[in-house]
Amino acid sequence: MGQKGVDRQIDNIEFAVSDIARSKAFYGAAFGWSFTDYGPQYCEFSDGRLTGGLTTGTVKPGGPLVILYADDLAATQARLEAAGARIVKDTFSFPGGRRFHFQDPDGYELAVWSDK
């Protein structure tokens, strides 16, 4: 997630995995994905069209985390809250920028990020 995305568009898909090396081997062998490591807890993947991430953490039912990009993180959070979203992880910083997580009305967790 190092490059700036396009405002209000899905920008990234993030898989919480128990073993990054195992996941890299699996997706590399199965689909030919390439990888860029950003430390022991995060690895970016590319399928040639879409980038995403493999991160260590709690593997949750429901699939990967969909991440949208926003030019203005605070304004996007305000719009989400006004629309009925529940913020489930407050804004935090990471090497490429900042992000927060929210739940939609059906309980799906998504995230929004912005560059530095």
Biopython code that builds the backbone (N, CA, C, O; Angstrom):
import numpy as np
from Bio.PDB.StructureBuilder import StructureBuilder

atoms = [
    (1, "MET", "N", (0.818, -1.186, 0.000)),
    (1, "MET", "CA", (0.000, 0.000, 0.000)),
    (1, "MET", "C", (0.862, 1.250, 0.000)),
    (1, "MET", "O", (0.505, 2.247, 0.627)),
    (2, "GLY", "N", (1.960, 1.210, -0.676)),
    (2, "GLY", "CA", (2.843, 2.343, -0.680)),
    (2, "GLY", "C", (2.444, 3.443, -1.646)),
    (2, "GLY", "O", (2.765, 4.607, -1.408)),
    (3, "GLN", "N", (1.752, 3.109, -2.736)),
    (3, "GLN", "CA", (1.371, 4.121, -3.703)),
    (3, "GLN", "C", (-0.016, 4.652, -3.402)),
    (3, "GLN", "O", (-0.876, 3.939, -2.887)),
    (4, "LYS", "N", (-0.216, 5.916, -3.733)),
    (4, "LYS", "CA", (-1.515, 6.548, -3.523)),
    (4, "LYS", "C", (-2.564, 5.884, -4.404)),
    (4, "LYS", "O", (-2.308, 5.575, -5.568)),
    (5, "GLY", "N", (-3.745, 5.668, -3.838)),
    (5, "GLY", "CA", (-4.843, 5.075, -4.572)),
    (5, "GLY", "C", (-5.741, 6.127, -5.185)),
    (5, "GLY", "O", (-5.382, 7.302, -5.264)),
    (6, "VAL", "N", (-6.917, 5.693, -5.620)),
    (6, "VAL", "CA", (-7.913, 6.571, -6.216)),
    (6, "VAL", "C", (-9.042, 6.733, -5.195)),
    (6, "VAL", "O", (-9.560, 5.747, -4.671)),
    (7, "ASP", "N", (-9.415, 7.980, -4.919)),
    (7, "ASP", "CA", (-10.410, 8.298, -3.901)),
    (7, "ASP", "C", (-11.691, 7.496, -4.089)),
    (7, "ASP", "O", (-12.258, 7.463, -5.182)),
    (8, "ARG", "N", (-12.143, 6.852, -3.021)),
    (8, "ARG", "CA", (-13.391, 6.115, -2.919)),
    (8, "ARG", "C", (-13.460, 4.861, -3.777)),
    (8, "ARG", "O", (-14.554, 4.414, -4.121)),
    (9, "GLN", "N", (-12.318, 4.286, -4.130)),
    (9, "GLN", "CA", (-12.301, 3.039, -4.882)),
    (9, "GLN", "C", (-11.610, 1.951, -4.064)),
    (9, "GLN", "O", (-10.730, 2.232, -3.250)),
    (10, "ILE", "N", (-12.027, 0.690, -4.298)),
    (10, "ILE", "CA", (-11.338, -0.426, -3.658)),
    (10, "ILE", "C", (-9.902, -0.405, -4.141)),
    (10, "ILE", "O", (-9.632, -0.322, -5.339)),
    (11, "ASP", "N", (-8.983, -0.481, -3.184)),
    (11, "ASP", "CA", (-7.577, -0.322, -3.503)),
    (11, "ASP", "C", (-6.750, -1.549, -3.182)),
    (11, "ASP", "O", (-5.684, -1.740, -3.766)),
    (12, "ASN", "N", (-7.216, -2.386, -2.267)),
    (12, "ASN", "CA", (-6.355, -3.423, -1.749)),
    (12, "ASN", "C", (-7.213, -4.501, -1.114)),
    (12, "ASN", "O", (-8.297, -4.222, -0.600)),
    (13, "ILE", "N", (-6.729, -5.724, -1.151)),
    (13, "ILE", "CA", (-7.351, -6.852, -0.451)),
    (13, "ILE", "C", (-6.280, -7.403, 0.477)),
    (13, "ILE", "O", (-5.154, -7.649, 0.046)),
    (14, "GLU", "N", (-6.619, -7.599, 1.744)),
    (14, "GLU", "CA", (-5.619, -8.052, 2.714)),
    (14, "GLU", "C", (-6.064, -9.366, 3.346)),
    (14, "GLU", "O", (-7.161, -9.463, 3.895)),
    (15, "PHE", "N", (-5.205, -10.367, 3.264)),
    (15, "PHE", "CA", (-5.453, -11.669, 3.860)),
    (15, "PHE", "C", (-4.722, -11.753, 5.197)),
    (15, "PHE", "O", (-3.507, -11.563, 5.248)),
    (16, "ALA", "N", (-5.445, -12.035, 6.275)),
    (16, "ALA", "CA", (-4.804, -12.353, 7.552)),
    (16, "ALA", "C", (-4.434, -13.828, 7.484)),
    (16, "ALA", "O", (-5.294, -14.681, 7.268)),
    (17, "VAL", "N", (-3.159, -14.121, 7.669)),
    (17, "VAL", "CA", (-2.670, -15.497, 7.539)),
    (17, "VAL", "C", (-1.866, -15.882, 8.774)),
    (17, "VAL", "O", (-1.342, -15.023, 9.483)),
    (18, "SER", "N", (-1.777, -17.168, 9.017)),
    (18, "SER", "CA", (-1.013, -17.629, 10.175)),
    (18, "SER", "C", (0.470, -17.791, 9.852)),
    (18, "SER", "O", (1.302, -17.790, 10.758)),
    (19, "ASP", "N", (0.809, -17.930, 8.570)),
    (19, "ASP", "CA", (2.204, -18.149, 8.177)),
    (19, "ASP", "C", (2.430, -17.505, 6.807)),
    (19, "ASP", "O", (2.001, -18.043, 5.786)),
    (20, "ILE", "N", (3.102, -16.357, 6.789)),
    (20, "ILE", "CA", (3.308, -15.623, 5.533)),
    (20, "ILE", "C", (4.098, -16.453, 4.523)),
    (20, "ILE", "O", (3.744, -16.488, 3.345)),
    (21, "ALA", "N", (5.169, -17.124, 4.971)),
    (21, "ALA", "CA", (5.979, -17.919, 4.045)),
    (21, "ALA", "C", (5.144, -19.016, 3.384)),
    (21, "ALA", "O", (5.272, -19.255, 2.183)),
    (22, "ARG", "N", (4.302, -19.673, 4.155)),
    (22, "ARG", "CA", (3.450, -20.742, 3.612)),
    (22, "ARG", "C", (2.464, -20.159, 2.592)),
    (22, "ARG", "O", (2.240, -20.747, 1.534)),
    (23, "SER", "N", (1.877, -19.002, 2.914)),
    (23, "SER", "CA", (0.922, -18.377, 1.999)),
    (23, "SER", "C", (1.603, -17.918, 0.719)),
    (23, "SER", "O", (1.041, -18.059, -0.368)),
    (24, "LYS", "N", (2.813, -17.368, 0.837)),
    (24, "LYS", "CA", (3.565, -16.965, -0.353)),
    (24, "LYS", "C", (3.835, -18.180, -1.242)),
    (24, "LYS", "O", (3.664, -18.114, -2.459)),
    (25, "ALA", "N", (4.250, -19.273, -0.637)),
    (25, "ALA", "CA", (4.528, -20.487, -1.406)),
    (25, "ALA", "C", (3.256, -20.988, -2.096)),
    (25, "ALA", "O", (3.287, -21.372, -3.266)),
    (26, "PHE", "N", (2.152, -20.981, -1.375)),
    (26, "PHE", "CA", (0.888, -21.457, -1.924)),
    (26, "PHE", "C", (0.432, -20.595, -3.099)),
    (26, "PHE", "O", (0.213, -21.116, -4.193)),
    (27, "TYR", "N", (0.285, -19.273, -2.888)),
    (27, "TYR", "CA", (-0.237, -18.399, -3.943)),
    (27, "TYR", "C", (0.755, -18.230, -5.091)),
    (27, "TYR", "O", (0.358, -18.038, -6.240)),
    (28, "GLY", "N", (2.049, -18.305, -4.773)),
    (28, "GLY", "CA", (3.047, -18.250, -5.835)),
    (28, "GLY", "C", (2.957, -19.465, -6.744)),
    (28, "GLY", "O", (2.986, -19.340, -7.968)),
    (29, "ALA", "N", (2.845, -20.652, -6.131)),
    (29, "ALA", "CA", (2.755, -21.889, -6.912)),
    (29, "ALA", "C", (1.431, -22.002, -7.657)),
    (29, "ALA", "O", (1.396, -22.423, -8.813)),
    (30, "ALA", "N", (0.345, -21.626, -6.993)),
    (30, "ALA", "CA", (-0.977, -21.798, -7.592)),
    (30, "ALA", "C", (-1.291, -20.775, -8.672)),
    (30, "ALA", "O", (-1.897, -21.112, -9.689)),
    (31, "PHE", "N", (-0.880, -19.514, -8.457)),
    (31, "PHE", "CA", (-1.288, -18.444, -9.363)),
    (31, "PHE", "C", (-0.141, -17.626, -9.951)),
    (31, "PHE", "O", (-0.372, -16.761, -10.797)),
    (32, "GLY", "N", (1.087, -17.886, -9.518)),
    (32, "GLY", "CA", (2.225, -17.142, -10.050)),
    (32, "GLY", "C", (2.352, -15.733, -9.517)),
    (32, "GLY", "O", (2.995, -14.891, -10.144)),
    (33, "TRP", "N", (1.736, -15.454, -8.341)),
    (33, "TRP", "CA", (1.825, -14.120, -7.765)),
    (33, "TRP", "C", (3.267, -13.789, -7.405)),
    (33, "TRP", "O", (4.055, -14.678, -7.083)),
    (34, "SER", "N", (3.609, -12.489, -7.461)),
    (34, "SER", "CA", (4.919, -12.016, -6.994)),
    (34, "SER", "C", (4.721, -11.310, -5.649)),
    (34, "SER", "O", (3.609, -10.914, -5.298)),
    (35, "PHE", "N", (5.820, -11.162, -4.908)),
    (35, "PHE", "CA", (5.719, -10.669, -3.536)),
    (35, "PHE", "C", (6.803, -9.649, -3.217)),
    (35, "PHE", "O", (7.915, -9.728, -3.740)),
    (36, "THR", "N", (6.474, -8.691, -2.355)),
    (36, "THR", "CA", (7.425, -7.718, -1.824)),
    (36, "THR", "C", (7.261, -7.706, -0.312)),
    (36, "THR", "O", (6.183, -7.397, 0.196)),
    (37, "ASP", "N", (8.318, -8.039, 0.404)),
    (37, "ASP", "CA", (8.262, -8.074, 1.864)),
    (37, "ASP", "C", (8.442, -6.682, 2.452)),
    (37, "ASP", "O", (9.288, -5.911, 2.000)),
    (38, "TYR", "N", (7.634, -6.367, 3.471)),
    (38, "TYR", "CA", (7.721, -5.104, 4.205)),
    (38, "TYR", "C", (7.871, -5.396, 5.695)),
    (38, "TYR", "O", (7.173, -4.805, 6.519)),
    (39, "GLY", "N", (8.767, -6.292, 6.036)),
    (39, "GLY", "CA", (8.977, -6.669, 7.427)),
    (39, "GLY", "C", (8.382, -8.027, 7.715)),
    (39, "GLY", "O", (7.776, -8.640, 6.836)),
    (40, "PRO", "N", (8.547, -8.504, 8.934)),
    (40, "PRO", "CA", (8.120, -9.862, 9.265)),
    (40, "PRO", "C", (6.599, -10.047, 9.363)),
    (40, "PRO", "O", (6.119, -11.181, 9.373)),
    (41, "GLN", "N", (5.844, -8.959, 9.435)),
    (41, "GLN", "CA", (4.406, -9.093, 9.621)),
    (41, "GLN", "C", (3.571, -8.658, 8.423)),
    (41, "GLN", "O", (2.342, -8.687, 8.489)),
    (42, "TYR", "N", (4.229, -8.249, 7.308)),
    (42, "TYR", "CA", (3.456, -7.807, 6.158)),
    (42, "TYR", "C", (4.216, -8.074, 4.865)),
    (42, "TYR", "O", (5.418, -7.825, 4.763)),
    (43, "CYS", "N", (3.490, -8.584, 3.890)),
    (43, "CYS", "CA", (4.045, -8.847, 2.572)),
    (43, "CYS", "C", (3.003, -8.439, 1.541)),
    (43, "CYS", "O", (1.845, -8.846, 1.626)),
    (44, "GLU", "N", (3.418, -7.636, 0.570)),
    (44, "GLU", "CA", (2.508, -7.251, -0.508)),
    (44, "GLU", "C", (2.556, -8.317, -1.592)),
    (44, "GLU", "O", (3.624, -8.844, -1.901)),
    (45, "PHE", "N", (1.394, -8.637, -2.176)),
    (45, "PHE", "CA", (1.367, -9.536, -3.324)),
    (45, "PHE", "C", (0.866, -8.772, -4.540)),
    (45, "PHE", "O", (0.172, -7.762, -4.421)),
    (46, "SER", "N", (1.230, -9.274, -5.699)),
    (46, "SER", "CA", (0.711, -8.732, -6.948)),
    (46, "SER", "C", (0.359, -9.900, -7.849)),
    (46, "SER", "O", (1.143, -10.835, -8.014)),
    (47, "ASP", "N", (-0.828, -9.835, -8.428)),
    (47, "ASP", "CA", (-1.222, -10.874, -9.380)),
    (47, "ASP", "C", (-1.015, -10.381, -10.816)),
    (47, "ASP", "O", (-1.438, -11.040, -11.766)),
    (48, "GLY", "N", (-0.367, -9.226, -10.973)),
    (48, "GLY", "CA", (-0.146, -8.635, -12.279)),
    (48, "GLY", "C", (-1.172, -7.563, -12.606)),
    (48, "GLY", "O", (-0.964, -6.771, -13.525)),
    (49, "ARG", "N", (-2.287, -7.525, -11.860)),
    (49, "ARG", "CA", (-3.329, -6.531, -12.059)),
    (49, "ARG", "C", (-3.699, -5.859, -10.751)),
    (49, "ARG", "O", (-3.892, -4.644, -10.710)),
    (50, "LEU", "N", (-3.799, -6.638, -9.679)),
    (50, "LEU", "CA", (-4.229, -6.148, -8.380)),
    (50, "LEU", "C", (-3.144, -6.432, -7.353)),
    (50, "LEU", "O", (-2.498, -7.480, -7.392)),
    (51, "THR", "N", (-2.946, -5.489, -6.432)),
    (51, "THR", "CA", (-2.041, -5.758, -5.318)),
    (51, "THR", "C", (-2.861, -5.930, -4.059)),
    (51, "THR", "O", (-3.998, -5.468, -3.963)),
    (52, "GLY", "N", (-2.269, -6.592, -3.115)),
    (52, "GLY", "CA", (-2.914, -6.820, -1.834)),
    (52, "GLY", "C", (-1.851, -7.156, -0.814)),
    (52, "GLY", "O", (-0.658, -6.971, -1.058)),
    (53, "GLY", "N", (-2.286, -7.646, 0.322)),
    (53, "GLY", "CA", (-1.325, -7.930, 1.367)),
    (53, "GLY", "C", (-1.585, -9.242, 2.062)),
    (53, "GLY", "O", (-2.715, -9.725, 2.126)),
    (54, "LEU", "N", (-0.515, -9.808, 2.580)),
    (54, "LEU", "CA", (-0.566, -10.944, 3.490)),
    (54, "LEU", "C", (-0.030, -10.411, 4.803)),
    (54, "LEU", "O", (1.078, -9.876, 4.846)),
    (55, "THR", "N", (-0.796, -10.546, 5.876)),
    (55, "THR", "CA", (-0.356, -10.026, 7.160)),
    (55, "THR", "C", (-0.604, -11.058, 8.244)),
    (55, "THR", "O", (-1.589, -11.796, 8.202)),
    (56, "THR", "N", (0.292, -11.104, 9.211)),
    (56, "THR", "CA", (0.066, -12.015, 10.327)),
    (56, "THR", "C", (-0.993, -11.410, 11.219)),
    (56, "THR", "O", (-1.068, -10.192, 11.377)),
    (57, "GLY", "N", (-1.784, -12.240, 11.780)),
    (57, "GLY", "CA", (-2.850, -11.758, 12.639)),
    (57, "GLY", "C", (-3.876, -12.841, 12.843)),
    (57, "GLY", "O", (-3.663, -14.002, 12.493)),
    (58, "THR", "N", (-4.974, -12.451, 13.404)),
    (58, "THR", "CA", (-6.044, -13.395, 13.676)),
    (58, "THR", "C", (-6.780, -13.713, 12.383)),
    (58, "THR", "O", (-7.353, -12.828, 11.748)),
    (59, "VAL", "N", (-6.758, -14.969, 12.005)),
    (59, "VAL", "CA", (-7.483, -15.398, 10.815)),
    (59, "VAL", "C", (-8.963, -15.437, 11.184)),
    (59, "VAL", "O", (-9.370, -16.144, 12.106)),
    (60, "LYS", "N", (-9.766, -14.657, 10.442)),
    (60, "LYS", "CA", (-11.187, -14.515, 10.760)),
    (60, "LYS", "C", (-12.035, -15.123, 9.657)),
    (60, "LYS", "O", (-11.680, -15.062, 8.480)),
    (61, "PRO", "N", (-13.163, -15.710, 10.048)),
    (61, "PRO", "CA", (-14.096, -16.158, 9.010)),
    (61, "PRO", "C", (-14.622, -14.951, 8.234)),
    (61, "PRO", "O", (-14.673, -13.841, 8.764)),
    (62, "GLY", "N", (-15.003, -15.167, 7.000)),
    (62, "GLY", "CA", (-15.550, -14.081, 6.206)),
    (62, "GLY", "C", (-14.615, -13.641, 5.105)),
    (62, "GLY", "O", (-14.990, -12.809, 4.279)),
    (63, "GLY", "N", (-13.421, -14.171, 5.070)),
    (63, "GLY", "CA", (-12.529, -13.887, 3.966)),
    (63, "GLY", "C", (-11.585, -12.729, 4.200)),
    (63, "GLY", "O", (-11.413, -12.270, 5.329)),
    (64, "PRO", "N", (-10.974, -12.260, 3.123)),
    (64, "PRO", "CA", (-9.972, -11.211, 3.221)),
    (64, "PRO", "C", (-10.585, -9.857, 3.553)),
    (64, "PRO", "O", (-11.791, -9.651, 3.415)),
    (65, "LEU", "N", (-9.740, -8.951, 3.986)),
    (65, "LEU", "CA", (-10.148, -7.588, 4.312)),
    (65, "LEU", "C", (-10.091, -6.739, 3.048)),
    (65, "LEU", "O", (-9.038, -6.636, 2.419)),
    (66, "VAL", "N", (-11.208, -6.135, 2.672)),
    (66, "VAL", "CA", (-11.266, -5.222, 1.529)),
    (66, "VAL", "C", (-10.890, -3.837, 2.042)),
    (66, "VAL", "O", (-11.437, -3.362, 3.037)),
    (67, "ILE", "N", (-9.942, -3.190, 1.346)),
    (67, "ILE", "CA", (-9.438, -1.891, 1.768)),
    (67, "ILE", "C", (-9.690, -0.880, 0.661)),
    (67, "ILE", "O", (-9.290, -1.083, -0.486)),
    (68, "LEU", "N", (-10.359, 0.213, 1.017)),
    (68, "LEU", "CA", (-10.619, 1.299, 0.077)),
    (68, "LEU", "C", (-9.620, 2.414, 0.332)),
    (68, "LEU", "O", (-9.035, 2.496, 1.412)),
    (69, "TYR", "N", (-9.426, 3.271, -0.659)),
    (69, "TYR", "CA", (-8.536, 4.415, -0.519)),
    (69, "TYR", "C", (-9.372, 5.680, -0.380)),
    (69, "TYR", "O", (-10.449, 5.774, -0.970)),
    (70, "ALA", "N", (-8.894, 6.654, 0.392)),
    (70, "ALA", "CA", (-9.566, 7.952, 0.519)),
    (70, "ALA", "C", (-8.532, 9.064, 0.498)),
    (70, "ALA", "O", (-7.496, 8.971, 1.157)),
    (71, "ASP", "N", (-8.814, 10.118, -0.263)),
    (71, "ASP", "CA", (-7.949, 11.297, -0.242)),
    (71, "ASP", "C", (-8.004, 11.962, 1.129)),
    (71, "ASP", "O", (-6.980, 12.423, 1.633)),
    (72, "ASP", "N", (-9.187, 12.017, 1.736)),
    (72, "ASP", "CA", (-9.397, 12.666, 3.034)),
    (72, "ASP", "C", (-9.969, 11.629, 3.997)),
    (72, "ASP", "O", (-11.166, 11.344, 3.974)),
    (73, "LEU", "N", (-9.115, 11.073, 4.832)),
    (73, "LEU", "CA", (-9.503, 9.991, 5.733)),
    (73, "LEU", "C", (-10.580, 10.431, 6.718)),
    (73, "LEU", "O", (-11.554, 9.708, 6.928)),
    (74, "ALA", "N", (-10.422, 11.601, 7.322)),
    (74, "ALA", "CA", (-11.387, 12.084, 8.315)),
    (74, "ALA", "C", (-12.759, 12.327, 7.692)),
    (74, "ALA", "O", (-13.777, 11.968, 8.284)),
    (75, "ALA", "N", (-12.799, 12.924, 6.521)),
    (75, "ALA", "CA", (-14.080, 13.184, 5.850)),
    (75, "ALA", "C", (-14.759, 11.871, 5.463)),
    (75, "ALA", "O", (-15.981, 11.749, 5.550)),
    (76, "THR", "N", (-13.966, 10.896, 5.039)),
    (76, "THR", "CA", (-14.526, 9.597, 4.676)),
    (76, "THR", "C", (-15.097, 8.903, 5.905)),
    (76, "THR", "O", (-16.172, 8.307, 5.839)),
    (77, "GLN", "N", (-14.386, 8.976, 7.023)),
    (77, "GLN", "CA", (-14.896, 8.383, 8.259)),
    (77, "GLN", "C", (-16.210, 9.054, 8.662)),
    (77, "GLN", "O", (-17.155, 8.372, 9.057)),
    (78, "ALA", "N", (-16.276, 10.370, 8.566)),
    (78, "ALA", "CA", (-17.504, 11.094, 8.921)),
    (78, "ALA", "C", (-18.666, 10.665, 8.025)),
    (78, "ALA", "O", (-19.781, 10.479, 8.512)),
    (79, "ARG", "N", (-18.418, 10.504, 6.707)),
    (79, "ARG", "CA", (-19.466, 10.050, 5.784)),
    (79, "ARG", "C", (-19.930, 8.645, 6.140)),
    (79, "ARG", "O", (-21.125, 8.350, 6.108)),
    (80, "LEU", "N", (-18.976, 7.779, 6.480)),
    (80, "LEU", "CA", (-19.325, 6.410, 6.852)),
    (80, "LEU", "C", (-20.184, 6.376, 8.109)),
    (80, "LEU", "O", (-21.197, 5.678, 8.161)),
    (81, "GLU", "N", (-19.774, 7.134, 9.119)),
    (81, "GLU", "CA", (-20.533, 7.163, 10.365)),
    (81, "GLU", "C", (-21.933, 7.730, 10.126)),
    (81, "GLU", "O", (-22.904, 7.228, 10.693)),
    (82, "ALA", "N", (-22.048, 8.763, 9.300)),
    (82, "ALA", "CA", (-23.357, 9.346, 8.983)),
    (82, "ALA", "C", (-24.240, 8.347, 8.240)),
    (82, "ALA", "O", (-25.466, 8.389, 8.350)),
    (83, "ALA", "N", (-23.608, 7.446, 7.479)),
    (83, "ALA", "CA", (-24.356, 6.439, 6.731)),
    (83, "ALA", "C", (-24.706, 5.220, 7.584)),
    (83, "ALA", "O", (-25.435, 4.337, 7.133)),
    (84, "GLY", "N", (-24.190, 5.169, 8.816)),
    (84, "GLY", "CA", (-24.538, 4.071, 9.711)),
    (84, "GLY", "C", (-23.434, 3.078, 9.994)),
    (84, "GLY", "O", (-23.678, 2.068, 10.654)),
    (85, "ALA", "N", (-22.215, 3.333, 9.513)),
    (85, "ALA", "CA", (-21.099, 2.427, 9.784)),
    (85, "ALA", "C", (-20.666, 2.543, 11.242)),
    (85, "ALA", "O", (-20.836, 3.583, 11.878)),
    (86, "ARG", "N", (-20.108, 1.457, 11.749)),
    (86, "ARG", "CA", (-19.552, 1.448, 13.100)),
    (86, "ARG", "C", (-18.041, 1.318, 12.972)),
    (86, "ARG", "O", (-17.552, 0.383, 12.337)),
    (87, "ILE", "N", (-17.295, 2.246, 13.568)),
    (87, "ILE", "CA", (-15.832, 2.193, 13.542)),
    (87, "ILE", "C", (-15.397, 1.118, 14.524)),
    (87, "ILE", "O", (-15.726, 1.181, 15.709)),
    (88, "VAL", "N", (-14.652, 0.124, 14.027)),
    (88, "VAL", "CA", (-14.237, -0.983, 14.884)),
    (88, "VAL", "C", (-12.740, -0.960, 15.191)),
    (88, "VAL", "O", (-12.285, -1.663, 16.094)),
    (89, "LYS", "N", (-11.971, -0.161, 14.450)),
    (89, "LYS", "CA", (-10.550, 0.042, 14.749)),
    (89, "LYS", "C", (-10.231, 1.483, 14.399)),
    (89, "LYS", "O", (-10.287, 1.879, 13.235)),
    (90, "ASP", "N", (-9.895, 2.266, 15.418)),
    (90, "ASP", "CA", (-9.594, 3.681, 15.207)),
    (90, "ASP", "C", (-8.401, 3.860, 14.272)),
    (90, "ASP", "O", (-7.617, 2.934, 14.064)),
    (91, "THR", "N", (-8.278, 5.051, 13.717)),
    (91, "THR", "CA", (-7.192, 5.370, 12.794)),
    (91, "THR", "C", (-5.842, 5.083, 13.430)),
    (91, "THR", "O", (-5.574, 5.472, 14.567)),
    (92, "PHE", "N", (-4.996, 4.392, 12.669)),
    (92, "PHE", "CA", (-3.638, 4.088, 13.125)),
    (92, "PHE", "C", (-2.682, 4.290, 11.959)),
    (92, "PHE", "O", (-3.084, 4.263, 10.795)),
    (93, "SER", "N", (-1.419, 4.492, 12.287)),
    (93, "SER", "CA", (-0.382, 4.705, 11.276)),
    (93, "SER", "C", (0.319, 3.395, 10.958)),
    (93, "SER", "O", (0.429, 2.512, 11.809)),
    (94, "PHE", "N", (0.790, 3.280, 9.727)),
    (94, "PHE", "CA", (1.644, 2.179, 9.285)),
    (94, "PHE", "C", (2.651, 2.782, 8.314)),
    (94, "PHE", "O", (2.495, 3.945, 7.941)),
    (95, "PRO", "N", (3.680, 2.046, 7.884)),
    (95, "PRO", "CA", (4.733, 2.669, 7.069)),
    (95, "PRO", "C", (4.255, 3.412, 5.823)),
    (95, "PRO", "O", (4.911, 4.367, 5.408)),
    (96, "GLY", "N", (3.131, 3.011, 5.206)),
    (96, "GLY", "CA", (2.672, 3.675, 3.990)),
    (96, "GLY", "C", (1.640, 4.762, 4.188)),
    (96, "GLY", "O", (1.301, 5.462, 3.234)),
    (97, "GLY", "N", (1.127, 4.928, 5.401)),
    (97, "GLY", "CA", (0.086, 5.935, 5.626)),
    (97, "GLY", "C", (-0.674, 5.697, 6.907)),
    (97, "GLY", "O", (-0.090, 5.374, 7.941)),
    (98, "ARG", "N", (-2.009, 5.861, 6.831)),
    (98, "ARG", "CA", (-2.886, 5.669, 7.992)),
    (98, "ARG", "C", (-4.155, 4.970, 7.519)),
    (98, "ARG", "O", (-4.524, 5.060, 6.349)),
    (99, "ARG", "N", (-4.827, 4.263, 8.450)),
    (99, "ARG", "CA", (-6.093, 3.640, 8.092)),
    (99, "ARG", "C", (-6.948, 3.395, 9.327)),
    (99, "ARG", "O", (-6.466, 3.430, 10.460)),
    (100, "PHE", "N", (-8.244, 3.143, 9.075)),
    (100, "PHE", "CA", (-9.177, 2.732, 10.114)),
    (100, "PHE", "C", (-10.047, 1.617, 9.541)),
    (100, "PHE", "O", (-10.105, 1.424, 8.327)),
    (101, "HIS", "N", (-10.727, 0.882, 10.432)),
    (101, "HIS", "CA", (-11.610, -0.200, 10.019)),
    (101, "HIS", "C", (-13.037, 0.130, 10.446)),
    (101, "HIS", "O", (-13.250, 0.782, 11.468)),
    (102, "PHE", "N", (-14.006, -0.319, 9.662)),
    (102, "PHE", "CA", (-15.413, -0.097, 9.992)),
    (102, "PHE", "C", (-16.223, -1.339, 9.650)),
    (102, "PHE", "O", (-15.783, -2.196, 8.884)),
    (103, "GLN", "N", (-17.411, -1.420, 10.232)),
    (103, "GLN", "CA", (-18.372, -2.454, 9.869)),
    (103, "GLN", "C", (-19.534, -1.806, 9.144)),
    (103, "GLN", "O", (-20.028, -0.751, 9.543)),
    (104, "ASP", "N", (-19.959, -2.454, 8.074)),
    (104, "ASP", "CA", (-21.138, -1.972, 7.364)),
    (104, "ASP", "C", (-22.390, -2.457, 8.104)),
    (104, "ASP", "O", (-22.269, -3.173, 9.098)),
    (105, "PRO", "N", (-23.576, -2.085, 7.645)),
    (105, "PRO", "CA", (-24.797, -2.463, 8.365)),
    (105, "PRO", "C", (-25.007, -3.974, 8.523)),
    (105, "PRO", "O", (-25.719, -4.402, 9.431)),
    (106, "ASP", "N", (-24.395, -4.786, 7.650)),
    (106, "ASP", "CA", (-24.529, -6.236, 7.758)),
    (106, "ASP", "C", (-23.417, -6.871, 8.584)),
    (106, "ASP", "O", (-23.398, -8.089, 8.763)),
    (107, "GLY", "N", (-22.490, -6.059, 9.090)),
    (107, "GLY", "CA", (-21.418, -6.582, 9.925)),
    (107, "GLY", "C", (-20.131, -6.911, 9.197)),
    (107, "GLY", "O", (-19.192, -7.409, 9.816)),
    (108, "TYR", "N", (-20.058, -6.646, 7.888)),
    (108, "TYR", "CA", (-18.813, -6.879, 7.164)),
    (108, "TYR", "C", (-17.785, -5.834, 7.589)),
    (108, "TYR", "O", (-18.091, -4.644, 7.666)),
    (109, "GLU", "N", (-16.569, -6.290, 7.862)),
    (109, "GLU", "CA", (-15.492, -5.362, 8.220)),
    (109, "GLU", "C", (-14.707, -5.000, 6.973)),
    (109, "GLU", "O", (-14.279, -5.869, 6.213)),
    (110, "LEU", "N", (-14.525, -3.693, 6.775)),
    (110, "LEU", "CA", (-13.721, -3.161, 5.690)),
    (110, "LEU", "C", (-12.777, -2.128, 6.294)),
    (110, "LEU", "O", (-12.908, -1.774, 7.465)),
    (111, "ALA", "N", (-11.837, -1.649, 5.505)),
    (111, "ALA", "CA", (-10.907, -0.623, 5.981)),
    (111, "ALA", "C", (-10.777, 0.464, 4.931)),
    (111, "ALA", "O", (-11.057, 0.250, 3.752)),
    (112, "VAL", "N", (-10.348, 1.628, 5.377)),
    (112, "VAL", "CA", (-10.061, 2.761, 4.484)),
    (112, "VAL", "C", (-8.680, 3.275, 4.861)),
    (112, "VAL", "O", (-8.369, 3.454, 6.038)),
    (113, "TRP", "N", (-7.852, 3.510, 3.841)),
    (113, "TRP", "CA", (-6.517, 4.031, 4.106)),
    (113, "TRP", "C", (-6.274, 5.298, 3.301)),
    (113, "TRP", "O", (-6.976, 5.588, 2.332)),
    (114, "SER", "N", (-5.262, 6.045, 3.728)),
    (114, "SER", "CA", (-4.804, 7.234, 3.013)),
    (114, "SER", "C", (-3.294, 7.297, 3.157)),
    (114, "SER", "O", (-2.729, 6.850, 4.156)),
    (115, "ASP", "N", (-2.652, 7.859, 2.144)),
    (115, "ASP", "CA", (-1.198, 7.960, 2.233)),
    (115, "ASP", "C", (-0.811, 9.025, 3.239)),
    (115, "ASP", "O", (-1.669, 9.731, 3.768)),
    (116, "LYS", "N", (0.478, 9.141, 3.501)),
    (116, "LYS", "CA", (0.964, 10.088, 4.508)),
    (116, "LYS", "C", (0.602, 11.491, 4.108)),
    (116, "LYS", "O", (0.922, 12.440, 4.825)),
]
sb = StructureBuilder()
sb.init_structure("model")
sb.init_model(0)
sb.init_chain("A")
sb.init_seg("    ")
for serial, (resi, resn, name, xyz) in enumerate(atoms, 1):
    if name == "N":
        sb.init_residue(resn, " ", resi, " ")
    sb.init_atom(name, np.array(xyz, "f"), 0.0, 1.0, " ", f" {name:<3s}", serial, name[0])
structure = sb.get_structure()
